[in-house]
Amino acid sequence: MINVLLHHEVADYSSWKAVFDSAFDLRRNHGERACRIFRGAGNLNDLTLFFEWDNMEKARAFLASDELKARMAQAGVKGTPRVDFLSEVQSIRLTAAD
C-alpha cells in the first residue's frame, strides 16, 4: 500500500465536493482504499487530501490519467496540485487510557 498526499486550492468547495463524490467508483476501481479530506483553517477552499492506494503504480497511473485531469478542471481545481507519495514508518494514536 502507498499513501498519497495531494494539496490544491479549489474555486468553491461545495462544487468541488460534488464532482469528487461522483468519482468514488472511478477512484476505487483504480486502487483507492481510503481518503481523508482536510480544509485549511483560514481558507476553506484550500484542500489537502490523504489517500491510501493499493500500490504506487496504480496511484501514479490514476493521477496521470486524462479522466482525472478533466474531472479536476470540472471541479474547479486551481493550478497544478502538489502530490507526494509516502510510505508510513510509524503510527501513534493516543487514547484516554494512556
C-alpha positions in Angstrom: 0.0 0.0 0.0 1.1 3.6 -0.7 -0.1 6.8 0.8 -0.7 9.9 -1.4 -0.8 13.4 0.0 -2.4 15.8 -2.5 -2.8 19.5 -2.0 -4.7 22.1 -4.1 -7.0 25.0 -4.0 -10.5 25.0 -5.5 -12.8 27.7 -6.6 -15.7 26.5 -4.5 -15.6 23.6 -2.0 -19.2 22.6 -2.5 -18.9 22.4 -6.3 -15.6 20.5 -5.9 -17.1 18.1 -3.4 -19.9 17.2 -5.7 -17.5 16.2 -8.5 -15.2 14.4 -6.1 -18.1 12.3 -4.7 -19.3 11.4 -8.2 -15.8 9.9 -8.9 -16.0 7.4 -6.0 -16.3 4.3 -8.2 -13.7 5.6 -10.6 -11.1 6.1 -7.8 -12.0 2.8 -6.1 -11.7 0.9 -9.4 -8.2 2.4 -9.9 -7.0 1.2 -6.5 -8.0 3.8 -3.9 -8.7 2.2 -0.5 -9.4 5.3 1.6 -9.4 9.1 1.6 -9.4 11.8 4.2 -10.2 15.4 3.3 -8.8 18.4 5.2 -9.7 22.1 4.6 -7.4 25.0 5.5 -8.5 26.7 8.7 -8.0 30.1 7.1 -9.2 29.2 3.6 -11.9 26.6 3.3 -11.1 26.2 -0.4 -7.5 25.2 0.4 -7.6 21.3 0.4 -5.3 18.6 1.5 -6.3 15.0 0.7 -4.7 12.0 2.2 -5.3 8.8 0.2 -4.4 5.1 0.8 -3.9 3.4 -2.5 -3.3 -0.3 -3.5 0.2 0.4 -4.8 2.4 3.1 -6.3 1.8 2.1 -10.0 -2.0 2.3 -9.7 -1.8 5.6 -7.9 0.6 7.2 -10.4 -1.4 5.9 -13.4 -4.6 7.3 -12.0 -3.1 10.7 -11.1 -1.7 11.0 -14.6 -4.9 10.0 -16.3 -6.8 12.3 -18.7 -10.0 11.4 -16.9 -8.7 12.8 -13.6 -7.4 15.9 -15.3 -10.9 16.5 -16.9 -12.7 16.0 -13.6 -10.3 18.3 -11.7 -11.0 21.0 -14.3 -14.7 20.4 -14.0 -14.4 20.6 -10.2 -12.7 24.0 -10.3 -9.2 23.0 -9.1 -6.9 26.0 -9.4 -3.4 25.4 -10.7 -1.3 22.3 -10.5 -1.8 20.1 -7.4 1.1 19.2 -5.2 1.4 15.4 -5.0 3.6 13.5 -2.6 3.9 9.7 -2.4 4.5 8.5 1.2 5.4 5.2 2.9 4.3 5.0 6.5 7.0 4.4 9.0 5.1 4.7 12.3 1.6 5.4 13.5 0.9 6.5 17.1 -2.5 7.0 18.5 -3.0 8.3 22.0 -6.1 7.3 23.9 -7.8 8.2 27.1 -6.3 5.1 28.6 -2.7 6.4 28.0 
